[in-house]
Amino acid sequence: MKSGLKGPYRLTADGIDGAILEVERGVFALGHEDFDGRFRIAHVGRSDRDLRNALRELIGTSAYFKYLETPSDRETFESHCELFHKFKPPGNHLHPDRPKGTNWVCPRCMAIQNR
């Protein structure tokens, strides 16, 4: 199943800095490559402000990452929800939260979740 994300890249400082050149918002998937070289998603997430920094904080949790920049906060949230529903990653037990101060709902399940 295709994710539409760029990568995979090594989840290292050099891997992150080589892939993401500017401060931007976006979504990401963490995972590993299986024996056939396919990327297996273990966790999905997002950063509403600084994707590079968010990934740097996760160094050591997975071998690889994929990512996609998003043009708006709403698209970041909706893309995060889509990845969560499409791949059902084992590292994500709870539905993604919507950004604080918004009334957005998940485009897939219409969930309204803010913990």
Buried (B, 14 or more C-beta within 10 A) or exposed (E): EEBEBBBBBBBBEEBBEEBBEEEBBBBBBBBBEEEEEEBBBBBBBBBBEBBBEBBBEBBEEBBBBBBBBBEEBBBBBBBBBBBBBBBEBEBBEEBBEBBEEEEEBBBEEEBEEEE
